[in-house]
Amino acid sequence: MEHLAFERATVSPDGIAELTRREREVLGLVATGCSNDEICQRLWISAKTLEHHMHRIYLKLGLAPSRSVHRRVVAARRWAAHEAIA
């Protein structure tokens, strides 16, 4: 069922434009190498809330679960590429 949600998601070329301000904050911290605990402490959010943000980020970036691709790394690289262009 979740796989279908990934297929239906509309994404921009890099997906970053689809993210909310908070999702961009989270992804920016991920891209700088922060751990989940560090992100939760810096943003004053729970681990469950962070999980929700990461799920939404992956969905909007079109990153379905995969055994061969580490979605967190791909998302961070897209963020870094987007920031280099911006």
C-alpha positions, -999 to +999 in steps of 0.1 A: +000+000+000+028+025+009+045+016-024+015+030-042+018+063-024+053+066-037+042+059-072+014+085-071+035+113-056+042+142-079+078+154-076+096+184-090+129+177-109+149+174-076+118+172-053+131+200-030+104+225-040+078+201-027+091+203+009+076+224+036+098+249+056+101+224+085+110+195+062+137+217+046+150+224+081+151+187+089+167+178+056+193+206+060+203+191+094+204+156+079+227+169+051+251+184+077+255+149+092+233+154+123+220+122+140+183+117+147+189+126+183+208+158+174+180+168+151+153+161+177+172+182+203+179+211+179+143+213+167+126+204+200+107+175+184+101+139+193+116+110+175+082+101+163+077+136+148+111+133+131+101+099+117+070+116+102+091+144+087+115+119+072+087+098+058+072+129+041+106+140+028+112+106+012+077+106-003+081+140-018+115+132-032+102+100-047+125+078-026+108+045-021+122+020+004+151+000-011+176-025+000+202-012-024+198+026-019+202+045+014+174+071+011+189+093+038+221+097+018+203+103-015+181+129+002+211+147+017+229+147-016+199+162-034+197+189-007+234+197-011+231+199-049+200+221-046+217+244-021+248+247-044+225+258-072+204+282-051 
